[in-house]
């Protein structure tokens, strides 16, 4: 046989295979259109189960992101290192010397996101409509809202240039903003402080309430603006340093950083470096994995029940099609062709149900009802996971193949003489 004859034979074989495959799909689709009501009734459960299975994975990704963002608001992004400086005997720390030492070490490490933090240890006198009121305050650097993914209800966070403004900027809590009359930030509203903090401060942002119960009056201000007012941090006030580093390097950097910082400080001053982000806990990923396993198992059981229902309906329908299949056998249809045709009816039907289930799952997961009520304020909304859609579709096709196996075997047993009997 020549090379050309061999090539033509191969092409002919592939053409027959493709034609047979297309013909099988065509026959399956034709049967589905003929028995629409039967198909719809048998596939509703499968579509719902696929939607549930797909939605579980999609909602799991959203819940994981929401929990991660909420955790980062408290403990910082992965990986955040907290640096505590203290003395063995409890005597005050020279924060100026500690700052100088950190600046020298930072030149060597090249950290890009660092912040000093005094959180709730200092109260500031603020002039409110009812009089001067002592209000909780927070002193931070511009990197703090980046490290903690801190979101605002309105306005903006600090920038490095804000420390140069004549009216130092502040970010206030929503209850304080309401107490001041909720002035629009576009009008450049200000608040006034007295005593050592005497001066006018421009409100540039508003922190949202943690809940309806949250009525705390609070002011966040730049650390440098605070120093300009009071001259130096009181030695009894603890100052925390936070550094955002690569998660892969956090375990390596921590112990070395603590030694480097301690080496340049007076005797008796201790430095502790620890991780505060959620990545430090191994249970974070495991909790979501366990939840997805449980919910996926429930969806799989529903999918299995839908498949069993489809098997039952297919077997009942097969008794009504014995004459049809016997006639096809009389015209030369092989057992393989009959088997593939009946099998593909089930596979095509469940594949269509799977696609509809996936569309339903995406619509539900991305609906305003879900996003606005369960995941409101999420900053980085993850895309709907393609893996979830593929898992849902694969589960539907596999269910269809298993559900069509028994009816397809029964169909191959039909003989030409059965067409006359029925």
Buried (B, 14 or more C-beta within 10 A) or exposed (E): EEEEEEEEEEEEEEEEEEEEEEEBBEBBBEBBEEBEEBBEEBBBBBBBBBBBBBBBBBBBBBBBBBBBBBBBBEBBBBBBBBBBBBBEEEEEBBBEBBBEBBEEBBEEBEBEBBBBBBBEBBEBBBBBEEEEBEBBBBBBBBBBBBBBBBBBEBBEBBEEEBBEEEBBBBBBBBBBBBBBEEEEBEEEBBBBBEEEBEBEBBBBBBBEBEEEEEEBBBBBBBBBBBBEBBEEBEEEBBBBBBBBBEBEEBEEBBEEBBEBBBEBBEEEBBBEBEBBBBBBEEEBEEEBEEBBEEBBEBBBEBBBEBBBBBBBBBEEBBEEBBBBBBBBBEEEBEBEBBBBBBBBBBBBBBBBBBBBBBBBBBEBBBEEEBBEEEBEEBEEEEEBBEEBBEBBBEBBBBBBBBBBBBBBEBBBEBEEEBBEEE
